[in-house]
Amino acid sequence: MKNLLNRKFIYFICCVSAMGGLLFGYDWVVIGGAKPFYETFFGIETDPVMQGLAMSIAIAGCLVGAMVAGFFADLFGRKPLLLFSAVVFLLSAYMTGAVDTFTPFLIARLIGGVAIGVASGMSPMYIAEVSPPATRGQMVSINQLTIVLGILSAQIVNWLIAEPIPQGMELPPLESWNCQSGWRWMFWAEAFPAAVFLILVLFIPESPRWLIGRGKDEKAGDVFRHIGGVEYAEAEIMAIKESETESQEKGSLSGLFRRPYLSLIILGIVIAVFQQWCGTNVIFNYAQEIFANAGYDLGEMLFNIVLTGITNVVFTFVALYTVDRIGRKKLMMIGAGGLFAIYLILGSCYFLEVSGVLMVILVMLAIACYAMTLGPVTWVLLAEIFPNKFRGVAMAVCTFALWTGCFTLTYSFPILNSSLGSYGTFWLYSAICLAGFIYFRKRLPETKGKTLEQIEKELI
């Protein structure tokens, strides 16, 4: 039988899984636009400790979600974890907007972070395990596309929900609609896509690679046949079986940190942490401070944040068409090298006290560079460089490392910004990007166009 890919089915199951990324992006960024309003409501607008806790508590939840996701994904399968994340996203969206005191607000944000941690690992891993080799990079990049669409959605929702802010106003008044109700609806809006995600996940199959690992070959064969026909299914199952035969060792956390897998997990951790430490994500979490330092007021800041979101989406589409053409290694090097140069210039502009539209352009250039390279390619690499038997636990370790990097980045930015100044902070990020460029040039393998089993043979 002729091997023909069922592209409609592939796109459907990958896009449904990638909705976890959409909610991840929305939940992660929505707090940035709501920040001035809930801080006034809870009376923490002059308390930097409580402000930092509100911004970072979700990342603590991410660490918990990432830590447990791999274990439970290997035990119960990928699909149940996607369902779990959908339920938790729905619950946290309602809770965050419904609270009237600060402690329950923190608890709700922590719960939402758990869902982000689970979805951030499960969605790309599921997509990698069901995608054909020739389009796997593009399919996994869809997850990054949905993340940035979620980010843009949060930015637009925040902008539309917020009542117009008088020009020059630094802090909104407590009695304003924005501070009493607006920030609540910013969080509640997430419940609608969360409900859609919950329903659609019921209609996708379990990962065929997980099914084979549990001895459910016939069910795995049904999924592979639906993806690419009989010949495709037979070839995939044979390759997976051969890979399992060559290594009978059961995947475990302790085994992952022993030779010959140690170098792989180190590579994965470096890739994951670098995606955060390259510095671009502080633009989304601290856009208010960044644009304020560039000379913009609160009302202008909300509009500029939307511009950064649009840039993020547009250039993630570029990644969809380059990741399987240019390759993973070249794109990671382009991203690291490009950000090195942009941050060097951005830091110099802050040092010279340049303000206005040039600063917005430089910020958007940084986001564009990140969006078509480091943002999506990181998830592609993490989803494909590990052996089948270790993929769940390895993704958990790397996702945990990524969110640890995100937490340290988010927590350290105001400290660095205060002690080094905006120029020193971005020069530091520039130096980190240069180090990443050198590391990727020496250590990162190329994986485009290869099956997961071929990658395993070459890297082990």
N, C-alpha and C positions, 0 to 999 in steps of 0.2 A: 504494500500500500504506500502511496506517495506520502512523503513526510511534509505535511502542511501545518503551519502553526495557526491555531485558532486565536487570532489576535484580539478579537472582541472579548473573548473569555479571559485572556491574559490581562488585558487592560482593565477589565472589570474587577478581577480579584486583586490586582495590584493597586488600583485606585481606591478600592474599599479599605484595604489594609493601610494605605497611605493617609486615610482620614484621621488615623491616630496622629500623624504628623501635623495635620491641619489644626487639631485641637491642642496639640503640643505648642505650636506656634502662637495660637490665640491666647491660651492660658498664660504662656510665658511673658507675653508682651502687653496684655491688656492692663496690667497693673501700672505700667509706665504712664499711660494717659490718665488713669484714675488717681494717680499719686497725689497731685495737689489738692484733690477734693476729699478723699478719705482721710488724708492727714489732718485737714482742717476739722472734719467731722469728729475724729477721734481725739483731737487736741494734741497731736504730736508734731505739729508743723515746726516747732522749735526744739524738738528732741531728736538729735541725729542717731542716737542708739536705737530708739524705737523705729525710726524711719528705716535704718539699715536692716533691722529685724524683719519688718514688713516686706522689704524687697527681697530678702534672701531666704526666708523661711520655706518658700516653695522649693528652693534648690535643695534644702535639707530633705524634703520629701522625695525629690528626684533621686537622691542618693539611696534612700530606702527602697524605692521602687526599682531602681536599676540593680540593686544588690540581690533582691529576691526574685526578679523576673527570670533570670537565666535558669535558676534551679527549678522553678515551677514550670517553665516552658519545656524543659527536658522531661519533666515528670508527667505533665498533663497535656502538653502540646502547645503549639503557637496560638491557635484559634481561641482557646479559653482565656488566654492572657489578654488578647485583643478585646474580647468581650468584657473582661474585668476592667480594663482601662476605660472602656466606654461608659460603664456604670459609674465608675468613680469620677470621671469628668462631669457627668450629669449631676451627680450628687454635690460635688464641690462647687459647681457653677451656681446652683441654687443657694447653698449655704453661705457662700462668700457675700452675696448680695443681700441676704436676709438678716444678717447679724446687726446688732445695735451697740455692741461693745467690742473692745479691741482684742481681747483674748480669744473669743470665738472666731474672730476674723483671722487670726493667726492659725488657728486649728484648721479652718476651712482651706486656707492657702497651703498648709502642710499636706492636707489630703489631696488637693489638686496636684501638688508636686509629685506625689506617689504615682498618680496616673501618667504624668509627663515622663517619669523615669521608666515606667513599664512600656509605654508606647514608643519612646525614643529608641528602645532596643528591639522591641518586637516587630514593629512595622518594617524596617529595612531588612531584618533577618528573614521574615516571612517572604518578602518580595524576592530576595536573592535566591531563596530555596525553590521558588516556583517559576522563576524566569529562565528562558533559554539563554545560552551563553552569549550569543551575538547581540542581544538587546538587554542583557542584565544591567549594565551600567546605566542605560537610559531608564529602565524600569525602577531601579533603586533611587535614581535621581528624582523620580516622580515624588518620592517621599519628601525630599528636600523642597521640591516645588510646592507641595501642600503645606509644608512648614512655613515657607515665606508667604504663601497665600493666607495662612492663618495669622501671621504677623500683620500683613497688610489689612486683613479684615478687622483685626483688633484696632489698628490705627484709624481706619475709616469709621468704625463704629464709635470709637472714643470721640472723634472729631464731630460726627453727626449728632451724637447724643448731647455733648456738652453745649450749653447755651453760650452765645457769643460773649467773649470776655473783653471788657473795655481795654483799649490800647494803653499800655504802660502799667497795668495792674500786676502786682507781683504775687499777691495772695488773694484767693477768692473769699468772700464773706461767708460765715457759717450759715446764715439764713438763706443763702442762694440755693436754687434748685440743683445746681451741680453738686453742692456739698450734702444736700439732704437726700436726693434721689438719683441724680445723674450717674454717680459712680456705681450705684447698685445695678442699674440697667446695663452698664458696661460689662459687668460680670455675668448677669443673667442671660445676656445675648448668647453666651456660649452654650447654653442648654439646648438650643435648637439644633445645631450641627451634631452635638453629642447624642441626641436622640436618634438622628438619622444614622449615625455611625453604629449605634447599638443595634438597630434593625438590620442594616445591610450586612454586618458581620455574620449574622445568622445564615446568610446565603453563600458564603465562600467556603471552600473545602479546607481541610487540615493540610498542613505542609506534607507533601509526599515523602520528602526525605526523613521527616520525623516518623511517619508511618512505617517506613521500611526499617528504621532503627528499632521499632517496637514489634517487628515481625508481621506487620499488616500489609504484605506485599500486594495483595489483590486490590485493596483500597487505594494504595499508592499508584498502582497501575491504572486504575480508573481515572485518577486525577491527571496523570501524565498523558493518557490517551485523549482526554478532553483538551489538553493543552496542545498536543502536537501529533496525535495519531498513533497507530500501533507501532510503527518502526521507531518513532521517537521514544515511546514509552519503554520498549524493549532495550534500546540503547542506554537510556538513562538508568534504568533499574540495574542493568548489567554493570555499568560503571560504578554505581553506588555499592553494589555487592562486592565487586573487586576491591574497592577501597576498604570496605569493612573486613574482607578476608586478609588483606595485607597487614592490617593492624587490629589485633583482637583486644587491645587494651581499652578498657572502658573509660570514657571521658570523665575527668574529675578535676576539681580545682587544684589538688596537689599535683596531679599528672601534668597539668598545663604549665606549671612552673618548674618542670624538669626538662632536661634535654630529651628529644630535639625540638621541643615546643617552646622553650624559654625565649629564644630569640624572636619568635613570632609574637608572643604576648607582649614583649618589650616594645616591638615595633608598633603593635596595635595601641598600646598605652600612649606612646609618644604621639602617634597620629591623633588620637582622641584629645589629649591634653593640649596639643598645639592648636587644634581648631578653636579652642577657647582662648588660649594665651596669646594668639595672634592679635587679640584686642578688639576685633570688629564688633563683638556682641555687646561691649559696653555702650556702643552708640545707641542700641535699642533700650537698654536699661537705664541709661543716664543721659538720654537725648536732651532732657530739659537743661541739665547743667552744661552740656557741651555747647548747645546753641545759645544759652545765656552768656557763656564766656565769649561767644563769637558776636555778641551784641544784639541778640533777639529777645523780645519780651514773650510773655506766656502765650498770648494769642497767636503770634507768629510761630512759636515753637510747635504748637499742635499741627499746623499746616506743614511745616518743614518735616515733621516726623512722617506724615503721609507721603511726602516726596521720597523719603528714604525707603519707605515700604514699596512704593511703585518701582523704584530702581532695583530693589531686591528681587522682585518678581520677574521683571523684564530680563535680567541677566541670568536668573536661574533657568529660564527657557533656553538661553544660549548653552548652558551646561548640558541640557537634554540632548543637544545635537552634536556636542563635542566629546563627551565622556567616552563614547564607544568609537570615536574617530581619532582624536588626538591621543587619548590614553590617560590613565590615572596618574602615572608618575609625572608626565610633562605638565599636566594641569596643576598638580600640587606644587611643583617648582615655580610655575608661572604665578600662582597665587601668593606663595611666600615671597618671591622676588618683587612682585608688583606692590604688595603691601609694605615691604621694606622701603621702597622708594616713596610711596604716597605718604606714609607716616613721617618719614624724614622731612618732607616738604610741609606737611600739616603742622608738625612740631615747630618748624622754623617760622611759619606764619603766626602761630601763637606767640612765639618768642619776640617777633617783630611787631606784635599787637595789631595784626591785620584782622579786619572784621568784615562782615557783610557777605555778599553772595559768593565770593571766592571760597569762603570756608564751607558753605553748603555744597559747593561743587566738589571740593576735596573729600568731604564726608561721603558724598554719593559715589565718587570714584572708588573709595575704599570699599563701600558696600558692593558695588558692581564687581570689583575684582574678587572679593570673597564669594559672592553669590554664584559666579560661574566657575569657581575652582574649589577652594577649601571647604565651603559649605556642603555641597552635595557629594564631592568625591570622597570626603572622609567617611561618610556613611556607606558608600559603595565599597571602599576598601575594607572597612570593619566587617561588613557582611559577607565578604568573599575570601579573605585570606586565611581563615581558620578551617581545620578539618571538620567534617560533618559531626563527628562524635564529641568535639569540643565546642561547637559553634555557640550553643546556648550559654554555657558558662563563660566562654571567652567574650561574648558580646556583653554579658553582665559585668565582667571585670572592666572592659573598656568603656562601657557606658557609665559605670561608676566613676572611672577615672575622668571621663569627660565632664561629668557633673561636678566632680571635685575641682577640676580646673575652672569650671564656670563659677562655682562658689568663691574660690579664691580670687578670680578675676573681678567678680561683682563686689566682693567685700573690700578688696584692696584699692579699687579705683578711686573712691573719695579720699582715701588716705594718701595715695600717690599724688592725686591731683592737688591736695593741700600741701604736701611736703615738697614735691618736685615741680609743681605748676603744670598746666596743661601741656606746655611744650616739652617738659622733661618726661611726662608720662607717655606721650606719643613717641618720643625718641626711644624710650625703653621698649615699647612695643615694636618699633622698627628694628632694634637690635635682636629681639626674639625672632622676628621674621627672617632676618638674615641667617641666624643659627638654624632655623627650620629649613631654609633653602639648601644649606650645606649638608644637613643630615639626609634630606630626601634624595639629593643627588647621589649620595654614597650608599644609602641603605635600602631605598624603596624599590621593590621589584615592579615590573609591569604585568598586569593581570588581564588586560582587555582581550576579549574574544576567546577566552579559555573556559572550559567547564570548571565547576568547583572542584571536581575530582582531579583534573589536570593541575590546577593550582596547588592542591594538596601534595601531589607527587613532586612538584618542582620545588616547593618551599620546605618540605620536611627532609 
